[in-house]
Amino acid sequence: MARVNFNPTTTIDWKEIATEYIAKKAEEKEITDRTKELNSKLKSFLEGFDNKEDQHIDTDNSGVYLTYRTKDVWDEDRMIELLKNKNLVGNIVKTKEYIDFDALESALYNETLPKDVLKELAKCKSEVVTSVLNIKKYKKGE
């Protein structure tokens, strides 16, 4: 354990620290809310451009630009129905009726699911694309 220099004559005004903490948390919330609002406005504006090369705004020494991320989203209800119809629920579908993706991954790895079921399960996935606003700092002269 690290040793700390403790001076018993030093008094700490905990009430002052708590007051400052509360004030800073309030400021943080205001800043976070304003940042979310500005982010939303900028993304809406930039998403209006069809040409992705135009989806940026440059300032004096910085800029913001959009990038897109793709995320797979599984339709668990459809997967549960499919596995139930094939009598393959085993330890993959839990009692609350959700997919245990670790068990599914194990079944895929051990090749215990029939190939026709794998093809059908693959159809239970869709992609969701989200836009992300990024900030880029420029070096002087760029």
MOJO-V336348 format. One record per residue. RES is the residue in one small letter. OMEGA is omega as a letter, one per 40 degrees, with the letter a starting at -180 (NA if undefined). Layout:
RES,OMEGA
RES,OMEGA
This chain:
m,i
a,i
r,a
v,i
n,a
f,i
n,a
p,i
t,i
t,i
t,i
i,i
d,a
w,i
k,i
e,i
i,i
a,i
t,i
e,i
y,a
i,i
a,a
k,i
k,i
a,i
e,i
e,i
k,i
e,a
i,i
t,i
d,a
r,i
t,i
k,i
e,i
l,i
n,a
s,i
k,a
l,i
k,i
s,a
f,a
l,i
e,i
g,i
f,i
d,a
n,a
k,i
e,i
d,a
q,i
h,i
i,i
d,i
t,a
d,a
n,i
s,i
g,i
v,i
y,i
l,i
t,a
y,i
r,i
t,a
k,i
d,i
v,a
w,i
d,a
e,i
d,i
r,i
m,i
i,i
e,a
l,a
l,i
k,a
n,i
k,a
n,a
l,a
v,i
g,i
n,a
i,i
v,a
k,a
t,i
k,a
e,i
y,a
i,i
d,a
f,i
d,i
a,i
l,i
e,i
s,i
a,i
l,a
y,a
n,i
e,i
t,i
l,i
p,a
k,i
d,i
v,i
l,i
k,i
e,i
l,i
a,i
k,a
c,a
k,i
s,a
e,i
v,a
v,i
t,i
s,a
v,i
l,a
n,i
i,i
k,i
k,i
y,i
k,i
k,i
g,i
e,NA
